[in-house]
């Protein structure tokens, strides 16, 4: 490639000595022959660091596993995977003989309590008339208290079985036993997984559904040890290829001995709807500073020894402008330098311009 550039520059008669102000002087005809194109530099509001793999996860406080509270058979499924549900919405029905026994026990104690309260009322009247002793009334009061506690216990058993308070009240009013158990959503969210089918028999505590809230989401980032210094809590990050952004919320203390990485968690603050739980993505730290940064095609940046430059278009050629590379990502370089902001830089034909700059050609313009 070096020989090609030397020969090409020699043919065009480029000067081997640069001007004092470091300008590569080229005529319009020479630029056209070299295939040089220019493009305006663009300001970058943020600079992205090196890409790091991450996985989309659901915060544990936003996910619920719905399990069978009683053994039985799945009578009917009311929702499907991926469906949005509201808290309290019916997910499924289970036919369970155990529910019958719980309802029967509840009604028995409720009937006994009703009779005990009636007896207490009679004893209070008889005590006022002096027919019975105070001890008799106290015994009746104790009986009512015991049965009230027993009824609360039976009601809690019904609740644990998944029977709502409204259904318990209906049971008291009608005294009708029902073997159909209603499974309801514990939170509003999305049904991520359904683990059962209609007609399937389940045991108590068998998992039925997984329901989760999908906003906000977390990103679990496997951060190399050498990058941890930049990943403090509060640092900003960006999911490459999307508009999704997030903020670091925790930095792990345990190092994976195989990969020498640490789990860093970020909470997605913008664009969570573009992600899916379990998805793998590439993320990069976002650096925002007071110094103006610019975004240019990576090929427009030239390195020569320790110097890094771009070629800025001027009236008689190209001005050699030193720059600092902040990062590179997706075919672009993020640079800092002494720019006004409206400059146009060479983006093609760079090899020929560099050759002229380094004195590889000969002849005048």
WOWO-V775668 format. One line per field, one symbol per residue. psi: psi as a letter, one per 40 degrees, with the letter a starting at -180 (. if undefined). A space follows every 10 residues. Layout:
psi->???
This chain:
psi->dddddddddd defihehiid efhhhhiddd dddefhiiih ihihdihhai hhiihhihhd eeihhhihdi iahhdhheii heihiiheih dihhhhdddd dddddddddd dddddddddd ddddddddee diiddddddd dddddddddd dddddddddd eehidddddd ddddfhiheh hhhihdihah hdhheiiheh hiihehhdih hihehiiihh hghideedde fiheiiihhh eiehiihhei hiehhhddef ihhhhihhdh fdeeihheih ihiiihhhid hhiihiidee hhhhbeihii hhhadebhhh hiihhdihhf eihhiiagid eeihiheifd dddddddefe aiii.
